Structures are given as C-alpha cells and as structure tokens.
Amino acid sequence: MAVSLLIPAAAAGCGGGGNSSGQTKGNLGVTNNLKVAQDDADMMEFCNLAPVPKGDLYDRALISVIAATDDLIMVYKQHPDGTYWDALKKREIKLKQLVETEARKLNGCGKDGKREAAKLTQAVQTK
C-alpha cells in the first residue's frame, strides 16, 4: 500500500496546498488532480490483488477500490469536460478518457472489478 501513497504526491508535484483552485497542469485543480491520482493507484492495487480474491489484503483493496470508484465518479460529474494532469507520464488526459480506461481495466479484475467498472461506465454514459 505504500506505493499508492507515493503516486499522488508525485502527481500533485508538491507537498502543500489543499484547495482545488491551486495551480497544476490540466484543469481539475490540485485537490481533484490528487484525488484522481489516488483513485488510479487504488484501482491498480486492487487489480494486482484480484487474481486471489481472498484474505485481508484483498478485503482492504476492495474497500479502497469501492471508495476510489465513487470518488472518481464524483470528480467526473463535477468536471465532465475536465483534463487530468498525469505528472508521472508528463501528459494531460481528458477525464472522460481516463474514466473509460479505468472501467476497461477494472472489467478484467474479477467480479468485484466488473461491478465497479459498470459504475464507471454508467457515469460516463449518463453525462
């Protein structure tokens, strides 16, 4: 889980600032950009544990991916035309494209992943 905590800090590009109007590339603001980075990390961690859907680590990852999915949907609904800045890859990504990509990834992560993928897909379709 330590990896998922490092990714958002790198994505934000700084350690301070908590308001969503802070400066970052993309147009989500620092806070929402950081949320999206954390959501991506939580989803990636869940998919890494999905092949063996049992045990305490899986349970924690499942709780995290449910929260991450809900959070990503909230950010997407607030910024349906938003652009996310991926600082690790040094590129901007349309938030809609990122949500669709996350849904495709989660769809391959077992039955729990499929359920979360369906929530993301529905959010994009009901814009």
C-alpha positions, 0 to 999 in steps of 0.5 A, a space after each residue: 500500500 505504500 506505493 499508492 501513497 507515493 503516486 499522488 504526491 508525485 502527481 500533485 508535484 508538491 507537498 502543500 496546498 489543499 484547495 482545488 483552485 491551486 495551480 497544476 497542469 490540466 484543469 481539475 485543480 490540485 485537490 481533484 488532480 490528487 484525488 484522481 491520482 489516488 483513485 488510479 493507484 487504488 484501482 491498480 492495487 486492487 487489480 494486482 490483488 484480484 487474481 486471489 480474491 481472498 484474505 485481508 489484503 484483498 478485503 482492504 483493496 476492495 474497500 479502497 477500490 469501492 471508495 476510489 470508484 465513487 470518488 472518481 465518479 464524483 470528480 467526473 460529474 463535477 468536471 465532465 469536460 475536465 483534463 487530468 494532469 498525469 505528472 508521472 507520464 508528463 501528459 494531460 488526459 481528458 477525464 472522460 478518457 481516463 474514466 473509460 480506461 479505468 472501467 476497461 481495466 477494472 472489467 478484467 479484475 474479477 467480479 468485484 472489478 466488473 461491478 465497479 467498472 459498470 459504475 464507471 461506465 454508467 457515469 460516463 454514459 449518463 453525462 
